Amino acid sequence: MRQRGGADTTFPERALSRLLRRQRVEPPPTRHRLILGDSRDMHELCDGEVQLVVTSPPYPMVEIWDELFETMGCRTYRDMLNYLGEVWRECYRVLCDGGYLCINIGDALRRIDSAFRLFPNHAETIKQCEEIGFNVLPYILWKKPTNRPDAFLGSGFLPPNAYVTLDCEYILIFRKGRPRRFKPLDPYRYLSHYSRVERDVWFSQIWEVRGTRQESREAPRRLAAYPYEIPYRLVRMYSVMGDTVLDPFLGTGTTMLAAMKTHRNSVGYEIDASLLPLIWKRLGIKTKQTRTEGRVYEFTYQ
Ligand SMILES: C[S@@+](CC[C@H](N)C(=O)[O-])C[C@H]1O[C@@H](n2cnc3c(N)ncnc32)[C@H](O)[C@@H]1O
């Protein structure tokens, strides 16, 4: 049976969720921690206290990140991958058994010593995470509808020396250990259900989601932010209300915003302090609403 607007009423999940709301089982208030620092060391977090990591790191060999990698002492492609690898290792430590790690990453295409080549960041990251101990799950191809049909890499119409355009990024999905277990009829799990339409779109392998604006008056550089829709879907797919979602490369705070809006707690690490005003603006939080201790800014959200 379908209601107006396409909502499906045949799901027991939906019926139970409505019942819980009638019984005034409310989503929980949530706690959010923004930590200005390097996520290669997340000592503020205990082992197993996070249920989901959603993030997008600086992409190795993509020019806008050259300066950051250089500052961090990374001189080669391998150094850059190892730098990120230290963060994936920390993610493994702080995730609970059955917790998920979702990494949005793109490959890089770059001319080195007059030769063009691909740097397969997604494949290297899968290898790294598998070595750390994660289970590798099917990934998502994020295809950004392009308004640049001229993005062709080559000249003219003559074979064979042109290159395929990189118009997909990857959303890699890993799990620590076996699937999580819940007590029967766990109320927050049922309140967190998705609809049939959401399930069919979100669990298909290709996502067509438009990118987001990459400039802001508050930011000193290009933002490399993902659109809200990406962490929003992942948070709804791989966590339940009251869980804790971590983003070790917070950037402008998109993941934290998705966690706040979906009744999850969150933790975000960001090394670049100049992004702070922009993050507060995006989250709609005033500095005086936060408690600060050392490099940790904390606030609650209802
Ligand atoms: C691709 S951006 C993340 C964008 C974010 N997903 C958003 O929507 O705004 C990567 C971010 O990671 C930060 N970063 C790089 N290395 C870091 C580290 N070791 N610890 C914490 N943040 C780091 C960069 O300063 C940058 O803001």
The ligand as an SDF file (V2000), in Angstrom:
LIG
                    3D

 27 29  0  0  0  0  0  0  0  0999 V2000
   39.0080   16.8260    1.3980 C   0  0  0  0  0  0  0  0  0  0  0  0
   39.0050   17.8980    2.7730 S   0  0  0  0  0  0  0  0  0  0  0  0
   37.5620   17.3890    3.6600 C   0  0  0  0  0  0  0  0  0  0  0  0
   36.3340   18.0950    3.1930 C   0  0  0  0  0  0  0  0  0  0  0  0
   35.1100   17.7460    3.9790 C   0  0  0  0  0  0  0  0  0  0  0  0
   34.6350   16.4160    3.6440 N   0  0  0  0  0  0  0  0  0  0  0  0
   34.0130   18.7740    3.7100 C   0  0  0  0  0  0  0  0  0  0  0  0
   32.9340   18.4020    3.2330 O   0  0  0  0  0  0  0  0  0  0  0  0
   34.2520   19.9520    3.9440 O   0  0  0  0  0  0  0  0  0  0  0  0
   40.2940   17.2390    3.7760 C   0  0  0  0  0  0  0  0  0  0  0  0
   40.5290   18.0170    5.0550 C   0  0  0  0  0  0  0  0  0  0  0  0
   41.4250   17.2790    5.8800 O   0  0  0  0  0  0  0  0  0  0  0  0
   42.2520   18.1820    6.5880 C   0  0  0  0  0  0  0  0  0  0  0  0
   43.4150   17.4010    7.0780 N   0  0  0  0  0  0  0  0  0  0  0  0
   44.4790   16.9750    6.3730 C   0  0  0  0  0  0  0  0  0  0  0  0
   45.2890   16.2290    7.1500 N   0  0  0  0  0  0  0  0  0  0  0  0
   44.7140   16.1600    8.3710 C   0  0  0  0  0  0  0  0  0  0  0  0
   45.0520   15.5090    9.5960 C   0  0  0  0  0  0  0  0  0  0  0  0
   46.1590   14.7650    9.7150 N   0  0  0  0  0  0  0  0  0  0  0  0
   44.2230   15.6610   10.6500 N   0  0  0  0  0  0  0  0  0  0  0  0
   43.0860   16.4060   10.5600 C   0  0  0  0  0  0  0  0  0  0  0  0
   42.7210   17.0430    9.4230 N   0  0  0  0  0  0  0  0  0  0  0  0
   43.5110   16.9100    8.3240 C   0  0  0  0  0  0  0  0  0  0  0  0
   42.5450   19.2670    5.5820 C   0  0  0  0  0  0  0  0  0  0  0  0
   42.9510   20.4730    6.2160 O   0  0  0  0  0  0  0  0  0  0  0  0
   41.1820   19.3850    4.8560 C   0  0  0  0  0  0  0  0  0  0  0  0
   40.3900   20.3910    5.4300 O   0  0  0  0  0  0  0  0  0  0  0  0
  1  2  1  0
  2  3  1  0
  2 10  1  0
  3  4  1  0
  4  5  1  0
  5  6  1  0
  5  7  1  0
  7  8  2  0
  7  9  1  0
 10 11  1  0
 11 12  1  0
 11 26  1  0
 12 13  1  0
 13 14  1  0
 13 24  1  0
 14 15  1  0
 14 23  1  0
 15 16  2  0
 16 17  1  0
 17 18  1  0
 17 23  2  0
 18 19  1  0
 18 20  2  0
 20 21  1  0
 21 22  2  0
 22 23  1  0
 24 25  1  0
 24 26  1  0
 26 27  1  0
M  CHG  2   2   1   9  -1
M  END
$$$$
